[in-house]
Structure formats: structure tokens, C-alpha cells
Amino acid sequence: MYLEIVSPEATLFAGEVTSVTVPGINGEFQMLKDHAPIVSLLQEGKVKISGNISLDEEYASKFTKDASGSTVLQISSGTIELKNNKVIVLAD
């Protein structure tokens, strides 16, 4: 599925991923390919991305790797939309 992570400053990531885990306001949840459409608010926490991730050098410093090898972005809040295997995260 295709993921875009957009901040007020720039598009931090855009590319194909195998899964995305986000900090929803009612708890963390994961999305995989062919997940049902969803729109949700996000709270402070970590957006975890799995797959063969290639980060833009300009924004790579905003991301870390966790013990499982997932690429992680810390956010303070945001919104997520998933429809037709395209995920858009609007993150602060």
C-alpha cells in the first residue's frame, strides 16, 4: 500500500509500505494492505512503518529504527485517512 506522511513543513515520506501502525486516540492500531477505509484522529506517539523504506536525506533525521526494524516517526498529534490502499498521515 502507498503511504504519505505530511507535516506542516513538508512531505516527510511517500512510498510503498507493507504496514503502518499509528497512535489512535482510542489506542494504537495497525493497517495492512486491503484494510477497510478509515479516518481517525491521532494522539502523541509513534508512527511505525514496515517495508523496504527509502527516506529522503533531508528528512531522514526525523525518523529512527526500533528493535523490530520498523522505521519510526514521533508525532504530537495528527489525522490519518486510509482508502483504496492509500494512507495519508497529516502529522504535527
SVG drawing of the C-alpha trace seen along z (x, -y; Angstrom):
<svg xmlns="http://www.w3.org/2000/svg" viewBox="-14 -24 35 31">
<polyline fill="none" stroke="black" stroke-width="0.4" points="0.0,0.0 1.1,-3.6 1.8,-5.9 2.3,-9.6 3.3,-11.4 2.8,-15.1 3.8,-17.7 3.1,-21.4 6.6,-21.9 6.8,-19.2 6.0,-15.7 8.3,-13.7 7.7,-10.3 6.0,-9.0 6.3,-5.4 5.2,-1.8 5.0,-0.1 3.8,3.3 2.2,2.0 1.6,-1.2 1.0,-1.4 -0.3,-4.6 -1.3,-6.0 -5.0,-6.4 -6.9,-8.4 -8.5,-5.1 -5.3,-3.2 -2.6,-2.0 -3.8,-0.3 -2.2,1.3 -3.2,1.2 -2.2,3.7 -3.0,3.9 -6.7,4.1 -7.7,2.7 -11.2,1.2 -11.4,-2.6 -10.8,-4.6 -10.4,-8.2 -9.1,-8.7 -7.5,-11.3 -4.0,-10.6 -2.5,-11.4 1.1,-11.8 3.1,-8.7 4.9,-6.8 4.0,-6.1 5.7,-2.8 6.3,-1.9 7.3,1.6 8.6,2.5 11.5,1.6 11.7,-2.1 13.8,-4.7 13.9,-8.0 14.7,-11.4 18.1,-12.5 16.6,-15.9 14.1,-14.3 15.8,-11.1 16.9,-12.6 13.3,-12.8 13.0,-9.0 14.5,-6.3 14.6,-2.5 13.0,-0.3 14.2,3.1 12.0,4.9 13.5,2.9 10.5,0.7 11.0,-2.9 9.5,-5.2 8.4,-8.8 7.4,-10.5 4.4,-12.8 2.5,-15.0 -0.9,-14.7 -2.5,-14.2 -5.1,-12.7 -5.0,-9.6 -7.1,-8.5 -6.9,-5.2 -8.8,-4.5 -8.1,-2.1 -4.7,-1.1 -3.5,-4.8 -2.7,-6.0 -2.3,-9.7 -1.0,-10.8 -1.2,-14.5 1.2,-14.8 2.3,-17.6"/>
</svg>
